[in-house]
Amino acid sequence: MAIFLREDDVIRLLPMSKAIEVVEQGFREQGNGTGVNLPRERAQAGIMGVTMMVAALGERGVGGFKAMGAGKPLVLLYGGEPRQLLAVIEAGSLGQIRTGAASGVATRYMAREDASSVGMIGTGNQAITQLTAVCTVRPIRTIKAYSRTPERRKEFCRTMSDSLGIDVLPVASPQEAIQGTAIAIAITNVRTLEPVLFGDWLEPGMHINAAGANSLARRELDDTAVTRCSIIAADAVDQARIECADLVMPADSGLLDWDTVLDLGQVVTGQVSGRAADSDITLFESQGIALEDIAVAAHIFERAKAEGTGEALPF
């Protein structure tokens, strides 16, 4: 019998360290060819829109989809013998945590081992898990954060300083946040094609996680930031080609060859190095994919069954 799991269950059963571990396993399946992820589909008719995301993990023996349209997003997880519905999971917090975890995996494989400083543009809810994940995989000692609302960035810095035990300093401009750091995070709610992070601010050896824009109408990085990167990975290149303006725009201008952009799974499996030299500037473009949702949903379900938690569903 399938079970229903609520947001509180997700938060309790999915600490960031475990989320990074299972998302990394998902990307390993992507790289090995045992995991299948379909690009996000969006159906829009007037004011009604539905988004569907589908993936299957062959080694894990699970698959499913996330649906978004009204109210809370939901993940439906399938598996077992015989194949059956295992769980319906509220996926608001699940999505927030797995997005941070994906950046944590990318940082583990693409940032310098000695990276100890972070600069952030964006201090919303998604920024919490982005920063938590990076601090989980690297020995971070210095953090600077910027957002357009002074009160919000100050509150974010206070909250994250307490949570991480590391001083998180509010700064007055995005340039001040990024310059002089080893890891740059762009996690904004930008709604235009005006970039928020510029290539002239970058320094040799930096790693960038760009995770705030997954639409051709939204952009976080300018062309120079992209072209200065020696290695670029996306969580799924086929999805990036249809919704990542950061990459689509320089590619359409002839500044970027899509054949040079990697799936993160290729990096995780060692088919391609995520960093060839300490001086490389590296970039992870996160669109948010179903493979990440299904990887963490499987862990949440397994922990819930082990604990005997979750509400039984009548099918």
Salt bridges, closest charged atoms under 4 A:
GLU7 OE2 - LYS72 NZ 3.79
ASP9 OD1 - ARG12 NH2 3.55
GLU21 OE2 - LYS18 NZ 3.08
GLU24 OE2 - ARG28 NH2 3.34
GLU24 OE1 - ARG108 NH1 2.62
GLU81 OE2 - ARG83 NH1 3.56
GLU90 OE2 - ARG6 NH1 3.99
ASP114 OD1 - ARG112 NE 2.99
GLU155 OE1 - ARG158 NH2 2.67
ASP223 OD1 - ARG219 NH2 2.24
GLU243 OE2 - ARG40 NH2 2.47
GLU243 OE1 - ARG42 NH2 3.15
GLU292 OE1 - ARG98 NE 3.65
ASP293 OD1 - LYS66 NZ 3.17
ASP293 OD1 - ARG98 NE 2.73
GLU302 OE1 - ARG60 NH2 2.96
GLU307 OE1 - ARG12 NH1 2.61
GLU307 OE2 - ARG303 NH2 3.41
GLU311 OE2 - ARG6 NE 2.55
